[in-house]
Amino acid sequence: MKYALFLLGFVATTAWAHDLWFEKEGNTYTLYQGHRHASHDGVDVVPYEARMARNFTCIDAHGAAEQFGAAKAYPARLSSECATLHATFSTGYWTKTAWETRNVPRTGISGVVRSWYSEESLKLVERWTDGSPHPIGAGLEITPTANPLPLKAGDKLVVLVTDDGKPVAGVPVAYAGNTRGTSGADGKVAIRLRRGGLQLLEASLESPLADGKADVAIRTAALQFQIVK
């Protein structure tokens, strides 16, 4: 499959406009969208339709994976004990004309400037296990190659960018809203963690679509973990 790295200006206004993150209370994880942890201004929490949270994979401390389907209500919640939790999320098709941007396919619309299908994923690493440095293998993904949980602000973390488990080169990885590095031939890139607390790293790729509903698919993957403040 052919990939195109998409323009940072376009990234800033679409795929990375809202962050996804998990918050945990007891053994319940809640998926939120918004700007609470962003480096730019915006609404703290932005509601989404429950159907957009499409699939969850919970991997326990022994490496056993359990699949959960789409959310039934907003905000999406999952009660389980996960060492790693992976979610897929999609706002569907988007079409931009000279007059407006609409959350619909391009079919039947005149004056289309650009159209895309948006798909996102979020992986939370809560506990480090033997399987943690290996990709889940579900689409575009960021995986830490070593345990990030003991790190502190100023330390570097090497992450692996994969697509369906295979390393992808030339992918920009963003941290705190800015691109901090690009994956090498082995899919790896070192990112310096600049602050404590919740960490979000993001990567994105676009690829052509031939379904007649959009020009391209834009896929964004995020990695979440927590370090000492």
Residue pairs with C-beta under 8 A, 6 or more apart in sequence:
1 207
2 207
2 208
3 168
3 205
3 206
3 207
4 205
4 206
4 207
4 208
4 216
5 170
5 171
5 172
5 205
5 206
6 15
6 204
6 205
6 206
6 216
6 218
8 172
8 179
11 174
11 204
14 94
14 116
14 118
14 218
15 118
15 120
15 204
15 218
15 220
16 174
16 177
16 202
16 204
16 220
17 42
18 33
18 34
18 35
18 42
18 46
19 33
19 34
19 35
19 36
19 37
19 38
19 200
19 202
19 222
20 31
20 32
20 33
20 87
20 89
20 120
20 122
20 222
21 31
21 32
21 36
21 37
21 122
21 198
21 200
21 222
21 224
22 29
22 30
22 31
22 32
22 85
22 87
22 122
22 124
22 224
23 29
23 30
23 32
24 30
24 126
27 79
27 80
27 81
28 77
28 78
28 79
29 77
29 78
29 79
29 80
29 82
29 85
29 124
30 75
30 76
30 77
31 53
31 71
31 75
31 76
31 77
31 78
31 87
31 89
31 122
32 45
32 75
33 45
33 46
33 47
33 48
33 89
34 42
34 43
34 44
34 45
34 46
35 41
35 42
35 43
35 44
35 46
36 44
36 45
37 198
37 200
38 177
39 176
39 177
39 178
40 177
47 74
47 75
48 74
48 75
48 89
48 91
49 74
50 70
50 71
50 72
50 73
50 74
50 76
51 70
51 71
52 71
52 89
52 90
52 91
52 92
53 70
53 71
53 76
53 87
53 88
53 89
54 69
54 70
54 88
54 89
54 90
55 67
55 68
55 69
55 70
55 87
55 88
56 67
56 68
56 69
56 76
56 78
56 85
56 86
56 87
57 65
57 66
57 67
57 68
57 85
57 86
57 87
57 136
57 138
58 65
58 66
58 68
58 78
58 80
58 81
58 82
58 84
58 85
59 65
59 66
59 82
59 83
59 84
59 85
59 86
59 129
59 131
59 136
60 66
60 81
60 82
60 83
61 81
61 83
61 127
61 129
62 129
63 129
63 130
63 131
65 136
66 80
68 78
68 80
71 77
76 87
78 85
82 124
82 126
83 125
83 126
83 127
83 128
83 129
83 131
83 132
84 123
84 124
84 125
84 126
84 127
84 129
84 131
84 132
84 136
85 123
85 124
85 126
86 121
86 122
86 123
86 124
86 136
86 138
86 141
87 121
87 122
87 123
88 119
88 120
88 121
88 138
88 139
89 119
89 120
89 121
89 122
90 117
90 118
90 119
90 120
91 103
91 118
92 103
92 117
92 118
93 103
93 104
93 105
93 106
93 115
93 116
93 117
93 118
93 213
93 214
94 101
94 102
94 103
94 104
94 115
94 116
94 117
94 118
94 214
95 101
95 102
95 104
95 105
95 106
95 109
95 112
95 114
95 115
95 214
96 112
96 113
96 114
96 115
97 109
97 110
97 111
97 112
97 113
98 111
98 113
99 111
102 109
105 115
105 213
105 214
106 112
106 115
106 212
106 213
106 214
106 215
107 212
107 213
114 215
115 213
115 214
115 215
115 216
116 206
116 209
116 214
116 215
116 216
116 217
116 218
117 209
117 213
117 214
117 216
117 217
117 218
118 218
118 220
119 139
119 217
119 218
119 219
119 220
120 219
120 220
120 221
120 222
121 138
121 139
121 140
121 141
121 219
121 220
121 221
121 222
122 221
122 222
122 223
122 224
123 136
123 141
123 142
123 143
123 221
123 222
123 223
123 224
124 224
124 225
125 132
125 144
125 148
125 149
125 223
125 224
125 225
126 225
126 226
127 149
128 147
128 149
132 143
132 144
132 147
133 143
133 144
133 145
133 146
133 160
134 143
135 141
135 143
135 160
135 162
135 165
136 165
137 162
137 164
137 165
138 164
139 163
139 164
139 219
139 221
140 161
140 162
140 163
140 168
140 203
140 204
140 205
140 219
140 220
140 221
141 161
141 162
141 163
141 165
141 221
142 159
142 160
142 161
142 173
142 201
142 202
142 203
142 221
142 222
142 223
143 159
143 160
143 162
143 223
144 157
144 158
144 159
144 160
144 223
144 225
145 158
145 159
145 160
145 188
146 157
146 158
148 157
148 193
148 199
148 225
148 227
149 225
149 226
149 227
150 227
151 157
151 193
151 227
152 193
152 196
152 227
152 228
153 193
153 194
153 195
153 196
153 227
154 192
154 193
154 194
155 192
155 193
156 190
156 191
156 192
156 193
157 190
157 191
157 192
157 193
158 188
158 189
158 190
158 191
159 173
159 188
159 189
159 190
159 191
159 201
159 223
160 167
160 183
160 186
160 187
160 188
161 167
161 168
161 171
161 173
161 183
161 187
161 188
161 189
161 203
161 221
162 168
162 187
163 205
166 187
167 183
167 185
167 186
167 187
167 188
168 183
168 187
168 205
169 183
169 184
169 185
169 186
169 187
170 182
170 183
171 182
171 183
171 187
171 189
171 203
171 204
171 205
172 179
172 181
172 182
172 203
172 204
173 179
173 180
173 181
173 182
173 183
173 189
173 191
173 201
173 202
173 203
174 180
174 201
174 202
174 203
175 191
175 192
175 193
175 194
175 199
175 200
175 201
175 202
176 194
176 195
180 191
180 192
181 189
181 190
181 191
182 189
183 189
183 203
191 201
193 199
193 227
196 227
196 228
196 229
197 226
197 227
197 229
198 224
198 225
198 226
199 223
199 224
199 225
199 226
199 227
200 222
200 223
200 224
201 222
201 223
202 220
202 221
202 222
202 223
203 220
203 221
204 218
204 219
204 220
204 221
205 218
205 219
206 216
206 217
206 218
206 219
207 216
207 217
207 219
208 215
208 216
208 217
209 215
209 216
209 217
